[in-house]
Amino acid sequence: MKKKKLGNTDFEITSVGVGAWAMGGNNWLYGWGWQDDELSIKAIHKAIDSGINWIDTAAIYGLGHSEEVVAKALKGMHEKPFVFTKCELRWNDKGEIYGCLKKDSIKQECEASLKRLQTEIIDLYQIHWPDPDPDIEEGWEALQELKKEGKIKYAGVSNFNVSQMERIAKIAPISSLQPPYSLCQPETEKEIIPYCENNNIGVIVYSPMMSGLLSGKMTKERINNLPDDDWRKRYPEFQEPKLSKNLKIVEKLKEIGKNYGVEAGAVAIAWTLRLSGVTGAIVGVRNPEQVNLLISVENVSLTKEEIDELNKMIL
């Protein structure tokens, strides 16, 4: 698969990576409903066998469970993929989630992630959200200390805006940013992606299919039948008035996909990868069959006309 250098790191990553959010399962605020761990592990194995060389997870996904599943999948593997994870979102004994960027808290989180991932060093450690905002400098300093201690190779951020990145860049260079970016949420391309490109910050976008909405598999009926513990049921993009507009975009994606023999979701992902400032896209998978979509993205090279058609739909 095609690879690109990630920001100021020495990592050459494939254009798509495995997203492990849904692998965290249910029983937490942003769960995707029940998930079979064995299917998650088989999906990771298939992705790696297909040449995909990175996985993105986070401590908060399933309140630690996603990291544990990733570790099980990689156990005993000779050549392991890069593993990216995130800190800052914490939880208490009741499963209530809160943000903390205090230095001691970040270091505790790192130790816990190292243990769950069964590794001595994390390839890319990211601040999940800039919350609380006044503490982002302290959190970023903590990541630099972890880097010096050999606990993490590189430090990045997620969901930061330009001004927040400018603040922490005074302390140390940023290796990567993880922003939301899709045809449903295109705002990232206005300022954030150009800033990253100009400052050698790798960009790995998340939700390029808007959490499955642009996959071509979603219908109003299927959304209505999502389990009550699936966070998407509460999200505005999955509700009217946005839902009808988004499903019209899906029809155009399907139409373009026929030109390449791929599903709508592959076109949606390719649209995010068309920008030179985007290094890669995180695509969530829950079973081995879904990995086929990630592989098929390589077959899509959108023409200017196709890009223009899609861009007209999001004006």
C-alpha positions as CSV (number, residue, x, y, z in Angstrom):
1,M,0.0,0.0,0.0
2,K,1.0,3.6,-0.6
3,K,2.8,5.2,2.4
4,K,3.6,8.8,3.5
5,K,5.9,10.2,6.1
6,L,4.0,11.3,9.2
7,G,5.0,14.8,10.1
8,N,8.4,15.1,11.8
9,T,8.5,11.4,12.7
10,D,10.5,8.7,10.9
11,F,7.2,6.7,10.5
12,E,6.1,5.9,6.9
13,I,2.4,5.1,7.4
14,T,-0.1,3.6,5.0
15,S,-2.9,5.9,3.7
16,V,-5.4,4.2,5.9
17,G,-5.1,2.8,9.4
18,V,-7.3,0.7,11.6
19,G,-9.5,2.6,14.0
20,A,-10.2,0.7,17.2
21,W,-12.9,3.0,18.8
22,A,-15.8,0.5,18.2
23,M,-13.6,-2.3,19.5
24,G,-14.1,-0.9,22.9
25,G,-17.6,-2.3,22.9
26,N,-20.5,-1.1,24.9
27,N,-21.1,-0.2,28.6
28,W,-19.7,3.3,28.3
29,L,-21.0,6.7,27.1
30,Y,-19.6,6.6,23.6
31,G,-19.9,2.9,22.9
32,W,-21.1,1.5,19.6
33,G,-23.1,-1.3,21.1
34,W,-21.9,-4.8,21.9
35,Q,-18.8,-6.0,20.1
36,D,-17.3,-9.4,19.6
37,D,-13.6,-9.3,20.7
38,E,-12.7,-12.3,18.5
39,L,-14.0,-10.5,15.4
40,S,-12.0,-7.4,16.4
41,I,-8.9,-9.4,16.6
42,K,-9.5,-11.2,13.3
43,A,-10.1,-7.7,11.7
44,I,-6.8,-6.5,13.0
45,H,-5.0,-9.6,11.7
46,K,-6.5,-9.2,8.2
47,A,-5.6,-5.5,8.1
48,I,-2.0,-6.2,8.9
49,D,-1.8,-9.2,6.5
50,S,-3.2,-6.8,3.8
51,G,-0.3,-4.3,4.4
52,I,-1.9,-1.8,6.7
53,N,0.8,-0.8,9.2
54,W,-0.9,1.3,11.9
55,I,-3.7,1.1,14.5
56,D,-5.2,4.0,16.3
57,T,-6.9,3.5,19.7
58,A,-7.4,5.4,23.0
59,A,-7.5,4.7,26.7
60,I,-11.1,5.9,26.9
61,Y,-12.4,3.5,24.2
62,G,-14.4,1.0,26.2
63,L,-12.7,2.4,29.3
64,G,-9.5,0.6,28.5
65,H,-10.9,-2.4,26.7
66,S,-9.9,-1.3,23.2
67,E,-6.3,-1.1,24.2
68,E,-6.5,-4.6,25.7
69,V,-8.0,-6.0,22.5
70,V,-5.3,-4.5,20.4
71,A,-2.7,-6.1,22.7
72,K,-4.3,-9.5,22.3
73,A,-4.3,-9.1,18.6
74,L,-0.6,-8.2,18.4
75,K,0.7,-10.7,21.0
76,G,3.4,-12.9,19.6
77,M,3.5,-11.0,16.3
78,H,7.0,-10.7,14.9
79,E,6.5,-7.5,12.9
80,K,4.0,-5.3,14.7
81,P,2.2,-2.3,13.2
82,F,2.6,1.2,14.7
83,V,0.2,1.6,17.7
84,F,-1.1,5.1,18.3
85,T,-3.1,5.8,21.5
86,K,-4.5,8.8,23.4
87,C,-4.7,10.3,26.9
88,E,-6.6,13.1,28.8
89,L,-10.1,11.5,28.9
90,R,-10.4,9.7,32.2
91,W,-13.1,7.9,34.1
92,N,-14.1,7.2,37.7
93,D,-15.5,4.1,39.4
94,K,-19.0,4.9,38.1
95,G,-17.7,5.2,34.5
96,E,-18.2,9.0,34.4
97,I,-15.8,10.6,32.0
98,Y,-13.9,13.8,32.6
99,G,-10.9,15.6,31.0
100,C,-7.6,16.1,32.9
101,L,-4.3,17.4,31.6
102,K,-2.4,17.6,34.8
103,K,1.2,16.2,34.5
104,D,0.8,13.5,37.2
105,S,-2.5,12.4,35.6
106,I,-1.0,12.1,32.1
107,K,1.9,10.1,33.5
108,Q,-0.5,7.7,35.3
109,E,-2.5,7.3,32.1
110,C,0.6,6.5,30.1
111,E,1.7,3.8,32.6
112,A,-1.8,2.3,32.4
113,S,-1.8,2.3,28.6
114,L,1.6,0.7,28.5
115,K,0.3,-2.1,30.7
116,R,-2.9,-2.6,28.8
117,L,-1.0,-2.6,25.4
118,Q,1.7,-4.9,26.8
119,T,4.5,-2.8,25.5
120,E,7.4,-0.8,26.8
121,I,7.0,2.2,24.5
122,I,4.0,3.8,22.7
123,D,4.7,4.8,19.1
124,L,2.5,7.9,19.1
125,Y,0.9,9.3,22.2
126,Q,-1.8,12.0,21.6
127,I,-3.7,14.4,23.8
128,H,-7.3,13.4,23.0
129,W,-9.1,16.7,23.6
130,P,-7.8,20.2,24.6
131,D,-9.8,20.0,27.8
132,P,-9.4,21.8,30.1
133,D,-8.0,24.4,27.7
134,P,-5.9,26.3,30.3
135,D,-4.0,23.1,31.0
136,I,-2.9,22.2,27.4
137,E,0.6,23.5,28.0
138,E,1.0,21.4,31.1
139,G,-0.3,18.3,29.3
140,W,2.1,18.9,26.4
141,E,5.0,19.3,28.7
142,A,4.1,16.0,30.3
143,L,4.3,14.3,26.9
144,Q,7.7,15.8,26.3
145,E,8.9,14.3,29.6
146,L,7.5,10.9,28.7
147,K,9.4,11.1,25.4
148,K,12.6,11.9,27.2
149,E,11.9,9.0,29.6
150,G,11.6,6.6,26.6
151,K,7.9,5.8,27.3
152,I,6.7,7.3,24.0
153,K,8.4,7.8,20.7
154,Y,6.4,10.8,19.4
155,A,3.8,13.2,20.7
156,G,0.7,14.4,18.9
157,V,-2.6,16.0,19.6
158,S,-6.3,15.4,18.6
159,N,-9.1,17.9,18.1
160,F,-6.9,21.0,18.6
161,N,-7.5,24.2,16.7
162,V,-4.8,26.4,15.2
163,S,-4.5,28.7,18.1
164,Q,-4.1,25.8,20.5
165,M,-1.5,24.2,18.4
166,E,0.4,27.5,18.2
167,R,0.4,27.7,22.0
168,I,1.9,24.3,22.6
169,A,4.3,24.5,19.6
170,K,6.3,27.1,21.6
171,I,7.1,24.3,24.0
172,A,8.0,21.6,21.5
173,P,7.2,20.7,17.9
174,I,4.0,18.7,17.2
175,S,4.4,15.4,15.4
176,S,0.7,14.9,14.4
177,L,-2.8,16.1,14.6
178,Q,-5.9,14.0,14.6
179,P,-8.9,16.1,13.5
180,P,-12.4,15.0,12.3
181,Y,-12.7,15.4,8.5
182,S,-15.4,14.1,6.1
183,L,-17.9,15.3,3.6
184,C,-20.2,15.9,6.6
185,Q,-17.6,17.8,8.5
186,P,-15.4,19.6,5.9
187,E,-14.5,22.7,7.9
188,T,-11.1,21.2,8.9
189,E,-9.7,21.9,5.5
190,K,-10.1,25.7,5.7
191,E,-7.4,26.5,8.3
192,I,-6.3,23.4,10.3
193,I,-5.0,21.2,7.5
194,P,-3.1,24.1,5.8
195,Y,-1.5,25.1,9.1
196,C,-0.3,21.5,9.7
197,E,1.1,21.2,6.2
198,N,3.0,24.5,6.6
199,N,4.4,23.4,9.9
200,N,5.4,19.7,9.1
201,I,2.6,18.3,11.3
202,G,1.2,15.0,10.1
203,V,-2.5,14.8,9.8
204,I,-4.4,11.6,10.4
205,V,-8.1,12.4,10.0
206,Y,-10.8,10.5,11.9
207,S,-14.3,9.6,10.9
208,P,-13.7,10.0,7.1
209,M,-17.0,8.1,6.6
210,M,-18.7,10.0,9.5
211,S,-18.8,6.9,11.7
212,G,-20.3,4.7,9.0
213,L,-22.9,7.2,7.8
214,L,-21.2,7.6,4.4
215,S,-20.3,3.9,4.0
216,G,-23.3,3.2,1.8
217,K,-24.7,0.7,4.3
218,M,-26.7,3.2,6.3
219,T,-30.4,3.9,5.8
220,K,-32.9,5.7,7.9
221,E,-34.4,2.4,9.0
222,R,-31.0,1.0,10.0
223,I,-30.3,4.1,12.1
224,N,-33.6,3.9,13.8
225,N,-32.8,0.3,14.7
226,L,-29.3,1.0,16.1
227,P,-29.1,-0.2,19.8
228,D,-29.8,2.4,22.4
229,D,-26.2,2.2,23.7
230,D,-24.8,3.2,20.3
231,W,-23.7,6.9,20.6
232,R,-24.5,7.6,16.9
233,K,-28.2,7.4,17.7
234,R,-27.8,10.7,19.6
235,Y,-25.5,12.5,17.1
236,P,-26.9,15.4,15.0
237,E,-25.4,14.1,11.6
238,F,-27.6,10.9,12.1
239,Q,-30.7,13.0,12.8
240,E,-32.9,15.3,10.8
241,P,-32.5,17.8,9.2
242,K,-28.9,16.7,8.5
243,L,-29.6,13.1,7.9
244,S,-31.4,13.5,4.6
245,K,-28.7,15.8,3.2
246,N,-26.0,13.3,4.2
247,L,-27.9,10.4,2.6
248,K,-28.0,12.4,-0.7
249,I,-24.2,12.6,-0.5
250,V,-24.1,8.8,-0.1
251,E,-26.1,8.4,-3.4
252,K,-23.4,10.5,-5.2
253,L,-20.7,8.5,-3.6
254,K,-22.3,5.3,-4.8
255,E,-22.5,6.7,-8.3
256,I,-18.8,7.6,-8.4
257,G,-17.9,4.3,-6.7
258,K,-19.3,2.4,-9.8
259,N,-16.5,4.0,-11.9
260,Y,-13.9,2.3,-9.7
261,G,-15.8,-0.9,-8.7
262,V,-15.8,0.2,-5.0
263,E,-18.4,1.0,-2.3
264,A,-19.5,4.5,-1.4
265,G,-17.3,4.5,1.7
266,A,-14.1,4.0,-0.2
267,V,-14.9,7.1,-2.3
268,A,-15.7,9.1,0.9
269,I,-12.3,8.1,2.4
270,A,-10.5,8.9,-0.9
271,W,-12.1,12.4,-0.9
272,T,-10.3,13.1,2.5
273,L,-7.0,11.7,1.1
274,R,-7.0,14.0,-1.9
275,L,-5.4,16.8,0.0
276,S,-1.6,16.8,0.1
277,G,-1.8,17.9,3.8
278,V,-3.6,14.7,4.8
279,T,-1.2,11.9,5.7
280,G,-3.7,9.2,6.4
281,A,-7.2,8.3,7.4
282,I,-8.4,6.3,10.4
283,V,-11.1,3.9,9.5
284,G,-12.9,1.9,12.1
285,V,-13.5,-1.8,11.6
286,R,-15.5,-4.3,13.6
287,N,-15.0,-7.5,11.6
288,P,-12.6,-8.9,8.9
289,E,-15.1,-8.2,6.0
290,Q,-15.0,-4.5,6.7
291,V,-11.2,-4.5,6.1
292,N,-12.0,-5.0,2.4
293,L,-13.2,-1.4,2.2
294,L,-9.9,-0.1,3.5
295,I,-8.0,-2.1,1.0
296,S,-10.2,-0.9,-1.9
297,V,-9.4,2.8,-1.2
298,E,-6.1,2.2,-3.1
299,N,-8.2,1.7,-6.3
300,V,-9.7,5.2,-6.2
301,S,-8.1,8.2,-7.8
302,L,-10.7,10.9,-8.0
303,T,-10.8,13.2,-11.0
304,K,-11.3,16.9,-10.7
305,E,-14.8,16.6,-12.0
306,E,-15.7,14.0,-9.4
307,I,-14.2,16.1,-6.6
308,D,-16.2,19.1,-7.9
309,E,-19.4,17.1,-7.9
310,L,-18.9,16.1,-4.3
311,N,-17.9,19.6,-3.2
312,K,-21.1,21.0,-4.7
313,M,-23.1,18.8,-2.4
314,I,-21.6,20.2,0.8
315,L,-21.9,23.9,0.0
